[in-house]
C-alpha cells in the first residue's frame, strides 16, 4: 500500500474538497436540463467508440449522467450519494477520498474501451462509495424515504446481492463495470476487511471458549469437586481402585475402593 501513500502525497496539492457535492449538483443539473428538453442525455454518456470518433468530452461528462429513474428515486439516490461520499471524505480525508474516486474513474473508463460500442455507467462508481461507507459504518441507521429505519449493513447486503445478480446475468460491459468498481473497493478497503475478518474470528473463538468453559481435568469420585471449582486442592489417584479414580485430599485416604466384578467375587 506504500504506492497509495505516494499517490496521496502527489495528489495533495490539487485535491478538491466536497467533491461529492459537485457530482450530485452535476447529475441534478443534467437531469433537469434533459427534463426541460435542453439537453440530450445520450450526449453525456461514455461510449468509447464515440470518444474515439472525436467526442472526447464524454470522458468527463459521463460522471454527471444521472440514474435513469423516477425523480423521487433519483432524489433519494443523490441524497444517499452525498451522505455516503461526504462521510467517507470526513473519515479518510479529502486527499484519500479524491484518490478513491480517481482510481475508480480510471478503472471504469479503462474497462469501458474493451466493449467500445456499449455505453459505460457511473452507477457502479457510486456503488463502490456506498459499499465503502457501509463497511466503515455498518450500524449506521438510514431512514428510507424518511420513514423506514434500517441499518446500512442490510442495504449493503442487498447491494452485494444485486451486483452478484447483475454480474451473473448482465452483458460483458456490465460485468466489466462491476469488476472495475469492486476492484477499486477492495483496493482501498482490503486492509480493513482483513482486520475485520481477523477480529471476527477472534470474537468467535472467545465466544466458543466462554460457552464451553474451562476443561475439567480432575474430578473427585466421592464428592464431585473438580480442579475448576476448587483449583487450590491437590487431586490424586488411588492405585488400589479399578480404573483411574480421582479423589480430593479429603477422600484420597477415606473412601471405599472401586473394585471390578472379578475382584468383588474374590472378596
SETOR-343152 format. One record per residue: residue in one letter; x, y, z of N, C-alpha, C in turn. Coordinates in steps of 0.001 Angstrom, whole numbers, plus 500000, padded with zeros to 6 digits. Layout:
   residuo     n_px     n_py     n_pz    ca_px    ca_py    ca_pz     c_px     c_py     c_pz
         A        X        Y        Z        X        Y        Z        X        Y        Z
...
This chain:
   residuo     n_px     n_py     n_pz    ca_px    ca_py    ca_pz     c_px     c_py     c_pz
         X   500816   498792   500000   500000   500000   500000   500854   501265   500000
         X   502175   501145   499978   503025   502328   500008   502821   503184   498761
         X   502517   502545   497634   502308   503321   496417   501061   504194   496538
         X   500067   503733   497325   498893   504565   497553   499266   505814   498335
         X   500127   505649   499312   500563   506804   500099   501356   507779   499227
         X   502153   507255   498300   502892   508144   497388   501928   508910   496487
         X   500893   508221   495997   499898   508901   495180   499152   509966   495971
         X   498868   509674   497232   498184   510653   498073   499038   511910   498233
         X   500336   511740   498429   501222   512906   498555   501263   513697   497256
         X   501245   512976   496122   501264   513657   494831   499960   514405   494582
         X   498839   513810   495008   497534   514400   494746   497179   515514   495731
         X   497872   515566   496868   497532   516514   497918   497327   517948   497464
         X   498270   518529   496702   498128   519947   496337   496920   520250   495446
         X   496410   519250   494727   495306   519520   493798   494008   518843   494224
         X   493985   518233   495397   492770   517544   495860   491633   518546   496017
         X   490454   518127   495610   489287   519007   495603   488356   518628   496749
         X   488142   519514   497717   487225   519187   498821   485773   519211   498354
         X   484933   518485   499074   483490   518434   498804   483201   517963   497370
         X   483982   517005   496902   483834   516529   495529   482480   515865   495306
         X   481959   515198   496326   480659   514538   496178   479567   515548   495882
         X   479639   516705   496511   478626   517741   496282   478620   518165   494823
         X   479803   518315   494222   479871   518691   492810   479266   517606   491915
         X   479511   516344   492249   478931   515253   491465   477411   515249   491560
         X   476889   515466   492764   475435   515480   492955   474805   516644   492198
         X   475405   517825   492291   474873   519003   491593   474933   518788   490084
         X   476024   518202   489590   476154   517977   488146   475094   516999   487648
         X   474839   515925   488392   473824   514960   487966   472425   515560   488041
         X   472163   516354   489060   470858   517019   489164   470678   518002   488006
         X   471748   518706   487622   471674   519664   486517   471378   518952   485202
         X   472075   517854   484942   471838   517109   483703   470406   516578   483672
         X   469912   516096   484805   468548   515575   484853   467530   516674   484549
         X   467699   517838   485155   466734   518929   484964   466777   519466   483537
         X   467977   519643   482989   468070   520162   481619   467521   519147   480616
         X   467721   517867   480867   467149   516843   479989   465628   516825   480128
         X   465138   517022   481348   463694   517042   481583   463034   518208   480857
         X   463739   519335   480757   463222   520519   480070   463471   520470   478561
         X   464104   519422   478087   464360   519278   476659   465523   520096   476163
         X   466375   520572   477055   467501   521413   476671   468769   520607   476416
         X   468735   519337   476756   469929   518512   476618   469533   517090   476299
         X   470249   516486   475366   470075   515073   475059   471004   514280   475980
         X   470448   513537   476958   471320   512844   477925   472265   511841   477285
         X   471937   511360   476089   472831   510405   475441   474143   511061   475009
         X   474173   512413   474985   475380   513114   474581   476408   513205   475701
         X   475999   512874   476912   476946   512940   478028   477417   511553   478446
         X   476800   510519   477891   477164   509157   478270   478532   508784   477699
         X   479214   507862   478393   480514   507393   477927   480317   506230   476963
         X   480549   506511   475681   480549   505487   474644   481936   505541   474002
         X   482798   504586   474278   484183   504660   473803   484313   504868   472292
         X   483428   504262   471523   483511   504444   470063   483286   505906   469700
         X   482361   506574   470392   482119   507994   470133   483308   508836   470582
         X   483948   508442   471682   485145   509160   472136   486242   509057   471083
         X   486432   507862   470541   487466   507671   469518   487109   508380   468223
         X   485819   508722   468044   485392   509466   466860   485525   510970   467057
         X   485992   511395   468236   486231   512816   468463   485414   513437   469581
         X   484449   512726   470124   483607   513294   471189   484273   513044   472546
         X   485417   513709   472732   486259   513480   473907   485597   513898   475210
         X   484658   514857   475128   484036   515356   476352   483295   514275   477129
         X   482938   513207   476463   482226   512125   477141   483060   511514   478272
         X   484383   511603   478140   485251   511093   479198   485047   511837   480515
         X   484567   513077   480424   484346   513889   481614   482873   513946   482001
         X   482019   514065   481011   480609   514316   481315   479869   513074   481802
         X   480432   511880   481572   479670   510698   481953   479510   510584   483468
         X   480397   511239   484247   480239   511209   485700   479029   512028   486140
         X   478503   512886   485244   477329   513690   485555   476048   513062   485022
         X   476157   511878   484444   474979   511189   483903   474149   510620   485060
         X   472926   511122   485297   472149   510652   486454   471526   509285   486186
         X   471180   508544   487233   470494   507265   487039   469151   507464   486343
         X   468799   506513   485501   467503   506581   484813   466430   506076   485765
         X   465765   507012   486449   464774   506627   487454   463764   507756   487630
         X   462671   507449   488308   461683   508462   488672   462360   509519   489544
         X   461861   510753   489455   462522   511837   490167   462601   511589   491677
         X   461605   510875   492239   461623   510607   493668   462780   509667   494028
         X   462943   508611   493248   464043   507674   493483   465384   508333   493172
         X   465407   509204   492164   466642   509911   491843   467049   510825   492993
         X   466077   511526   493575   466377   512405   494709   466952   511612   495874
         X   466358   510459   496139   466866   509615   497225   468270   509115   496897
         X   468510   508716   495647   469832   508200   495249   470898   509286   495372
         X   470577   510500   494956   471548   511589   495043   471820   511974   496499
         X   470766   511961   497306   470956   512246   498727   471848   511183   499374
         X   471611   509949   499008   472393   508841   499553   473843   508940   499095
         X   474049   509332   497839   475403   509507   497322   476121   510605   498095
         X   475424   511706   498331   476036   512809   499075   476359   512392   500506
         X   475427   511691   501139   475639   511249   502513   476845   510321   502613
         X   476907   509313   501744   477991   508333   501791   479336   508982   501460
         X   479355   509774   500383   480611   510385   499962   481145   511392   500958
         X   480271   512205   501519   480714   513206   502498   481257   512533   503759
         X   480596   511451   504188   481076   510730   505369   482431   510088   505099
         X   482599   509511   503910   483894   508913   503567   485002   509965   503543
         X   484708   511121   502965   485710   512181   502909   486094   512640   504312
         X   485114   512694   505205   485399   513104   506581   486258   512063   507304
         X   486005   510783   507043   486759   509728   507711   488149   509533   507109
         X   488241   509604   505794   489506   509348   505111   490360   510597   504942
         X   489699   511731   504815   490390   512943   504417   490167   513209   502938
         X   490293   514463   502549   489996   514864   501169   490902   514176   500159
         X   492190   514054   500476   493144   513507   499505   492843   512045   499212
         X   492661   511261   500248   492412   509827   500044   491079   509614   499352
         X   490078   510399   499682   488768   510253   499029   488854   510628   497558
         X   489564   511711   497242   489775   512069   495839   490471   510952   495085
         X   491463   510334   495725   492199   509249   495077   491299   508048   494851
         X   490428   507777   495811   489474   506667   495672   488593   506868   494436
         X   488060   508079   494265   487220   508360   493100   488039   508356   491814
         X   489253   508863   491876   490088   508936   490676   490468   507549   490180
         X   490868   506668   491095   491218   505301   490699   489995   504581   490150
         X   488831   504746   490818   487605   504141   490318   487244   504649   488934
         X   487435   505950   488716   487158   506544   487410   488022   505912   486325
         X   489319   505823   486555   490214   505273   485530   489954   503782   485286
         X   489604   503053   486330   489301   501638   486144   488044   501456   485285
         X   487005   502230   485572   485762   502125   484791   485997   502559   483349
         X   486686   503673   483155   486952   504157   481793   487827   503155   481032
         X   488845   502631   481691   489739   501684   481026   489020   500424   480577
         X   488177   499865   481448   487448   498648   481077   486368   498924   480034
         X   485881   500167   479994   484832   500502   479017   485327   500338   477590
         X   486603   500583   477346   487137   500505   475987   487282   499063   475505
         X   487061   498095   476396   487050   496698   475949   485809   496435   475108
         X   484716   497104   475439   483469   497000   474670   483131   498405   474165
         X   483778   498865   473089   483710   500281   472694   482337   500780   472278
         X   481431   499907   471886   480130   500374   471413   479048   500314   472490
         X   479407   499850   473664   478438   499782   474756   478642   500977   475683
         X   477569   501670   476068   477704   502803   476992   478127   502327   478372
         X   479038   503064   479002   479505   502751   480356   478786   503651   481351
         X   478487   503102   482501   477728   503821   483524   478620   504196   484700
         X   478280   505324   485329   478978   505710   486565   478287   505133   487793
         X   477242   504340   487568   476436   503816   488671   477275   502998   489644
         X   478201   502212   489114   478967   501334   489986   480076   502076   490734
         X   480488   503240   490233   481411   504077   490999   480698   504567   492258
         X   479455   505049   492073   478662   505436   493233   478413   504268   494167
         X   478242   503074   493594   478040   501890   494410   479255   501565   495260
         X   480447   501770   494716   481658   501500   495499   481792   502487   496652
         X   481341   503731   496441   481332   504714   497532   480419   504232   498651
         X   479238   503771   498268   478281   503296   499270   478813   502087   500030
         X   479409   501121   499325   479917   499917   499977   481052   500240   500945
         X   481915   501177   500560   482994   501573   501454   482436   502247   502707
         X   481441   503109   502524   480820   503767   503673   480143   502742   504582
         X   479452   501775   503999   478766   500750   504792   479759   499879   505546
         X   480911   499600   504938   481927   498796   505608   482481   499510   506838
         X   482648   500825   506736   483211   501591   507841   482165   501954   508892
         X   480891   501959   508502   479818   502361   509419   478661   501373   509334
         X   478863   500109   509691   477835   499086   509457   476555   499284   510262
         X   476633   499937   511413   475442   500094   512258   474744   501431   512042
         X   475208   502202   511071   474550   503483   510784   473106   503223   510346
         X   472171   503923   510959   470750   503724   510653   470290   504742   509620
         X   469749   504226   508539   469252   505053   507448   467734   505001   507448
         X   467100   506159   507273   465647   506210   507189   465257   506273   505718
         X   464866   505120   505189   464499   505018   503782   463231   505818   503545
         X   463314   506769   502621   462211   507674   502328   461735   508400   503583
         X   462706   508619   504509   462460   509379   505742   461479   508693   506675
         X   461175   507412   506448   460170   506711   507249   460721   505409   507814
         X   461266   504561   506978   461640   503202   507360   463082   503161   507861
         X   463303   502879   509179   464681   502800   509686   465301   501444   509352
         X   466512   501475   508862   467218   500238   508536   468711   500483   508654
         X   469410   499514   509260   470859   499646   509362   471491   499476   507986
         X   472523   500240   507759   473095   500314   506416   473762   499002   506009
         X   474101   498165   506984   474718   496876   506643   473762   496021   505813
         X   472447   496132   506072   471463   495345   505333   471273   495902   503927
         X   471344   497211   503786   471304   497797   502438   472534   497382   501647
         X   473676   497307   502326   474895   496863   501651   474760   495410   501202
         X   474140   494573   502033   473922   493175   501654   473048   493090   500406
         X   471994   493913   500366   471128   493947   499174   471938   494378   497954
         X   472817   495378   498149   473642   495853   497035   474580   494753   496535
         X   475201   494008   497463   476082   492909   497061   475311   491847   496283
         X   474105   491524   496746   473291   490537   496033   472909   491048   494649
         X   472579   492345   494567   472258   492932   493269   473430   492905   492316
         X   474624   493193   492828   475810   493140   491985   476079   491717   491511
         X   475886   490771   492425   476091   489382   492032   475141   488952   490942
         X   473870   489357   491064   472879   489017   490043   473210   489700   488712
         X   473568   490989   488774   473899   491725   487545   475144   491134   486878
         X   476100   490710   487688   477311   490128   487108   477009   488790   486451
         X   476089   488035   487057   475764   486711   486518   474909   486808   485264
         X   474040   487798   485184   473075   487874   484082   473363   488990   483087
         X   474247   489924   483437   474495   491069   482569   475403   490750   481397
         X   475536   491730   480511   476422   491569   479360   477865   491853   479781
         X   478775   491773   478827   480190   491937   479138   480487   493327   479665
         X   479851   494347   479094   480104   495720   479542   479693   495900   481001
         X   478546   495320   481380   478090   495416   482769   479042   494691   483706
         X   479469   493516   483299   480391   492756   484143   481713   493487   484327
         X   482209   494102   483276   483468   494839   483387   483319   496053   484303
         X   482187   496751   484209   481958   497921   485073   481888   497509   486534
         X   481193   496400   486802   481105   495904   488181   482485   495491   488684
         X   483223   494765   487854   484551   494308   488250   485471   495487   488532
         X   485390   496539   487715   486250   497712   487912   485915   498428   489208
         X   484617   498630   489468   484210   499333   490686   484564   498534   491932
         X   484346   497223   491899   484651   496403   493067   486153   496243   493262
         X   486909   496252   492166   488369   496218   492301   488844   497463   493042
         X   488259   498601   492733   488593   499834   493440   488227   499723   494914
         X   487056   499159   495190   486609   498978   496576   487587   498100   497357
         X   487947   496956   496798   488847   496044   497503   490260   496615   497610
         X   490648   497424   496648   491967   498041   496691   492106   498950   497908
         X   491060   499706   498203   491110   500654   499305   490608   500063   500623
         X   489746   499053   500555   489135   498509   501758   489691   497142   502144
         X   490599   496608   501338   491098   495258   501607   491719   495121   502984
         X   492518   496111   503386   493172   496034   504699   492137   496043   505822
         X   491132   496919   505710   490085   496979   506735   489277   495686   506771
         X   489004   495111   505593   488274   493852   505549   489064   492739   506229
         X   490375   492714   506008   491219   491687   506622   491223   491841   508141
         X   491318   493073   508616   491286   493305   510055   489940   492915   510655
         X   488851   493224   509941   487519   492864   510429   487351   491355   510476
         X   487891   490670   509473   487809   489210   509446   488575   488604   510613
         X   489777   489091   510869   490563   488578   511998   489873   488849   513322
         X   489287   490042   513452   488592   490377   514685   487375   489485   514877
         X   486664   489199   513775   485503   488323   513865   485882   486910   514275
         X   486997   486414   513741   487469   485070   514117   487834   485032   515590
         X   488492   486084   516071   488856   486132   517485   487625   486168   518376
         X   486624   486962   517983   485394   487026   518777   484695   485681   518800
         X   484696   484974   517653   484049   483664   517605   484763   482670   518512
         X   486089   482702   518509   486848   481796   519372   486606   482110   520845
         X   486592   483417   521170   486361   483801   522559   484969   483403   523010
         X   483972   483550   522121   482614   483145   522466   482503   481648   522674
         X   483200   480879   521827   483171   479420   521985   483809   479002   523300
         X   484906   479673   523643   485564   479343   524909   484679   479686   526105
         X   483963   480821   526008   483072   481186   527103   481920   480209   527232
         X   481416   479726   526095   480310   478777   526145   480767   477428   526696
         X   481926   476995   526274   482409   475696   526717   482922   475735   528154
         X   483470   476863   528574   484047   476958   529903   485374   476227   529969
         X   486098   476370   531066   487383   475676   531211   487190   474164   531312
         X   488137   473429   530784   488056   471975   530769   488403   471391   532154
         X   487582   470453   532614   487812   469772   533887   488790   468622   533667
         X   489880   468624   534407   490875   467562   534282   490765   466541   535419
         X   490389   467000   536600   490303   466124   537768   488955   466309   538453
         X   488297   465216   538775   487013   465252   539488   487014   464170   540582
         X   486717   464543   541836   486691   463592   542940   485556   462595   542749
         X   485892   461319   542849   484908   460261   542640   483826   460266   543722
         X   484136   460776   544912   483201   460750   546039   482326   461996   546083
         X   482934   463167   546146   482166   464399   546355   481942   465213   545100
         X   482654   464907   544018   482440   465613   542760   483187   466919   542616
         X   484021   467290   543592   484824   468503   543454   485780   468358   542273
         X   486052   469480   541604   486933   469452   540434   488056   470460   540597
         X   489050   470328   539723   490141   471290   539743   489701   472660   539236
         X   488522   472728   538600   487984   474007   538161   487233   474695   539295
         X   486372   473919   539994   485618   474504   541101   486479   474741   542338
         X   487544   473914   542519   488428   474052   543676   489877   473960   543193
         X   490347   474996   542533   491703   474930   541960   492809   474840   543009
         X   492497   475178   544268   493523   475140   545309   493797   473736   545831
         X   492933   472759   545491   493080   471400   546012   494071   470593   545176
         X   494708   469644   545826   495667   468760   545162   494993   467400   544945
         X   494522   467136   543747   493800   465898   543448   494801   464772   543169
         X   494432   463558   543654   495299   462398   543446   494467   461206   542994
         X   495180   460171   542503   494526   458966   542004   494918   457781   542896
         X   493925   456902   543145   494137   455737   544019   494610   454548   543180
         X   495742   453977   543587   496290   452837   542839   495548   451541   543138
         X   494755   451486   544213   494039   450274   544578   492636   450209   543981
         X   492183   451313   543401   490853   451351   542774   490953   450932   541317
         X   489916   450241   540878   489860   449855   539467   489647   451104   538617
         X   490379   451194   537516   490250   452360   536660   491010   453544   537235
         X   490923   454666   536563   491590   455885   537032   490611   456676   537890
         X   490581   456364   539173   489667   457035   540092   490410   458162   540808
         X   489843   459340   540696   490467   460535   541253   489763   460921   542552
         X   490546   461469   543501   489966   461865   544794   490595   463187   545240
         X   489794   463952   545959   490290   465181   546565   491093   464816   547813
         X   491828   465767   548432   492608   465443   549635   491767   464872   550768
         X   490506   465249   550869   489642   464760   551941   489314   463284   551789
         X   489215   462812   550536   488749   461448   550308   489810   460513   549752
         X   491037   460997   549534   492052   460112   548982   492371   458979   549961
         X   492259   459215   551273   492511   458166   552272   491225   457755   552993
         X   490114   458255   552530   488843   457956   553191   487780   457644   552147
         X   487912   456470   551549   486928   456077   550538   486923   454560   550408
         X   485856   454062   549857   485772   452625   549563   486369   452397   548192
         X   487265   451427   548127   487934   451180   546858   486937   450686   545814
         X   487117   451157   544599   486293   450724   543483   486891   449439   542934
         X   486092   448360   542935   486573   447055   542502   485907   446637   541203
         X   486604   445775   540468   485997   445194   539269   485086   444064   539705
         X   484272   443550   538804   483380   442422   539141   484158   441223   539593
         X   485319   440943   538982   486114   439790   539363   486694   439952   540764
         X   487177   441148   541077   487723   441391   542415   486637   441296   543470
         X   485426   441748   543146   484316   441707   544093   483949   440260   544411
         X   483975   439339   543428   483651   437944   543670   484706   437256   544550
         X   485979   437610   544293   487063   437029   545096   486929   437413   546564
         X   486580   438684   546788   486439   439145   548138   485186   438588   548810
